């Protein structure tokens, strides 16, 4: 009898967590206009573990990874707080890096990713061989710059330095200027 009660209690707990996750995922989708699909990973709201690629030696934390209900494809989603009529190239490359990470984590080809901007605009970015090559060559260039000491700031916006995770180590920081 006690065993049956324990199993029943366990089933109720699992059910409550499943319901909670479902409604949390629905709220996130409604807030950012993310398409329907099973939410596999989230880094907004509750921090997720970084995804890491052994093959490419890169890591990152997409805001979401979902499985498209219609196709079964795994889709990284990146939410940006700013507004943009068209996606910025650096955001596209960031999303492409997440596509590589998702492919390695889940063992399946990623057909596209989604950028969502603060004004609600969504941009579906096809993960083509061209973009794959571009993100990999950018990663190689970043490594070369780090190795030979030619890293430099690529903007003149102090607010970007203020919000940068590397501002304390950067000798080019505009913070406090």
C-alpha positions in Angstrom: 0.0 0.0 0.0 2.8 2.4 0.9 4.6 1.6 -2.3 1.5 2.5 -4.3 1.1 5.8 -2.5 4.8 6.6 -3.2 4.3 5.8 -6.9 1.1 7.9 -7.0 2.9 10.8 -5.3 5.8 10.6 -7.7 3.4 10.5 -10.7 1.7 13.7 -9.4 5.0 15.5 -9.0 6.1 14.5 -12.5 2.7 15.7 -13.9 2.9 19.0 -12.0 6.4 19.7 -13.4 5.3 18.8 -16.9 2.3 21.1 -16.7 4.5 23.9 -15.3 7.1 23.5 -18.1 4.4 23.5 -20.7 2.9 26.8 -19.5 6.3 28.3 -19.0 7.2 27.4 -22.6 3.9 28.8 -23.9 4.5 32.1 -22.1 8.0 32.4 -23.6 6.6 31.6 -27.1 3.8 34.2 -26.7 6.2 36.9 -25.4 8.7 36.5 -28.2 6.5 35.0 -30.9 8.5 31.8 -31.1 7.0 29.1 -33.2 5.3 26.0 -31.7 7.5 23.1 -30.9 9.0 21.2 -28.0 11.2 23.4 -25.9 14.5 21.4 -25.5 16.8 24.1 -24.0 16.4 27.5 -22.5 18.8 30.1 -21.3 16.5 33.0 -20.7 14.7 33.1 -17.4 16.6 30.1 -16.0 20.3 29.8 -17.0 21.1 26.8 -19.1 24.5 25.0 -19.4 26.7 26.2 -22.2 26.7 24.0 -25.3 30.2 23.0 -26.4 31.5 21.6 -29.7 34.5 19.3 -29.5 34.8 19.4 -33.3 35.0 23.2 -33.6 36.2 24.1 -30.1 33.5 26.7 -29.6 30.8 27.1 -26.9 27.7 29.2 -26.5 24.3 29.5 -24.9 21.4 30.1 -27.4 18.4 31.6 -25.7 16.2 28.6 -26.8 16.4 25.4 -28.8 13.1 23.9 -29.9 12.0 21.0 -32.0 9.7 22.1 -34.8 6.4 20.3 -34.5 5.9 20.0 -38.2 9.3 18.9 -39.3 11.0 17.5 -36.2 14.0 19.8 -36.9 16.0 21.3 -34.0 16.0 25.1 -34.2 18.1 27.5 -32.2 16.4 30.8 -31.3 18.3 34.0 -30.3 16.3 36.9 -28.7 17.8 40.4 -29.1 16.5 43.3 -27.0 17.1 45.9 -29.7 15.1 46.6 -32.8 16.2 45.8 -36.4 14.4 46.0 -39.7 16.8 43.4 -41.0 19.1 41.1 -39.0 22.6 42.4 -38.2 25.5 40.3 -39.7 27.1 39.7 -36.3 23.7 38.3 -35.0 23.5 36.0 -38.0 27.0 34.7 -37.3 26.2 34.2 -33.7 23.0 32.2 -34.6 25.1 30.2 -37.1 27.5 29.2 -34.3 24.5 28.1 -32.3 23.4 26.0 -35.3 26.8 24.2 -35.2 26.5 23.7 -31.5 22.9 22.3 -31.7 24.0 20.0 -34.6 26.7 18.5 -32.5 24.6 18.3 -29.3 21.6 16.6 -30.8 23.3 14.8 -33.7 21.1 16.2 -36.5 21.4 18.8 -39.2 19.9 22.2 -38.4 18.1 23.7 -41.3 17.6 27.2 -39.9 17.7 29.4 -36.8 15.5 32.2 -35.7 16.4 35.7 -34.6 13.8 37.6 -32.6 14.2 41.3 -32.0 12.7 43.4 -29.2 10.0 44.8 -31.5 8.7 41.2 -32.1 10.2 40.9 -35.6 11.3 37.4 -36.4 13.9 36.5 -39.0 14.3 32.9 -40.1 18.0 32.5 -41.1 18.6 29.5 -43.3 21.7 27.6 -42.2 23.2 27.2 -45.6 26.7 25.8 -46.5 27.7 29.4 -47.3 26.8 30.6 -43.8 28.4 27.5 -42.2 31.7 28.3 -44.1 31.5 32.0 -43.1 31.0 31.3 -39.4 33.9 28.8 -39.4 36.2 31.2 -41.2 35.2 33.9 -38.8 36.1 31.6 -35.8 39.5 30.8 -37.5 40.1 34.6 -38.0 39.2 35.2 -34.3 41.7 32.6 -33.3 44.5 34.0 -35.5 43.9 37.5 -34.0 44.1 36.1 -30.5 47.3 34.2 -31.3 49.1 37.1 -32.9 47.8 39.8 -30.6 45.9 41.8 -33.2 42.6 41.8 -31.4 41.0 45.3 -31.5 37.7 46.9 -30.8 35.4 47.2 -33.8 33.1 50.0 -32.6 33.1 53.4 -31.0 30.1 52.9 -28.7 30.9 53.1 -24.9 27.6 51.4 -24.0 28.7 48.2 -25.9 31.9 48.1 -23.7 29.8 48.7 -20.6 27.7 45.6 -21.4 30.7 43.4 -22.6 31.7 40.4 -20.6 35.4 41.0 -21.5 35.5 44.7 -20.5 37.8 44.1 -17.5 40.4 42.3 -19.6 40.2 44.5 -22.7 42.8 47.2 -23.2 40.7 48.9 -25.8 37.6 49.4 -23.6 35.7 52.6 -23.9 34.0 52.2 -20.5 34.3 55.3 -18.5 35.4 57.4 -21.5 
